[in-house]
């Protein structure tokens, strides 16, 4: 099973927040709209970091010397410390 694409994941996040933002807008909830905007930006950033980690683990998984998830994580740590 292949992982969902980065675009699909970020589009799903966007859809969820747009729906909630629209409900807050219709309810004339300015504070809620501001909270949603800040939350969206924070979650998008966190999600992109997680996706970068996932992509890094997949790239390491292609290396012939990695056999377990822990090996991949340790190799990723080494890359990050460089």
N, C-alpha and C positions, 0 to 999 in steps of 0.2 A: 504494500500500500504506500503510495507516494504522499508526502505531506502536502497540505494545502499551500497554494502559492502565496507569496507575500502580498500580492495585489488583492487576492480574494480575502485574506484575513483583514487587511486594512480597510477594504471596502465594507466588510461586515461591521467593523467598528464604526465606520462613518455612518452607515445606515442606522445603527442603533442610536447613536447620538443625534442624528438629524431628526429622527422620529420624536425623541424626548425633547429636543430643542423646539420643535414645531409645537408640541403640546404646551410647553412653557410659554411660547410666544402667543399662542391663541388665548391662553389664560392670563395674558398680560403680566407674567411673572418675571420681571426684569432680574431679580436676584437669582432666580432659578436658572435663567438663561446664562448669566455670568458664571454661576457654579458649573453648569454643564460645559461651557466653553473651556474653563480652566481644567476641568476633569478630562475632557476630551484630549486636550493638548498633553496633559500628564500621561494619560493612558497610551496615547499614540507613541510617545517617546519610549515608555517602558516596553511596549509591544515591539517596537523596532529594535530595541536592544536585545530582547529575547529572540527575535527572529535572526538577528546577527549571530547570536550564540548558536542557535539551531543550525544556521548555514555553516558556521565554523565547525561544528561537530560533524556535519555531513561531509565536509571537505576533508577533515581528518580521517573520517571513516573510510575514505578512498585510499588512504595510505596503507601500504602493505604491512606495516609493523603495528597496527592497532587492532586489538582483538576484543576489548570489552569497553563498556561505557566509561568505566573509571579510567582506562587508558586514554580514551578520547578526552575526557575532562582534564586529565593531567597534561596532555599535549596542548590543550587549549590554554591552560594556565601558563605553560612555558611560552606560548606565542604572545600572550598578553603582557608578560613581564619583560619582554624584549624592548 
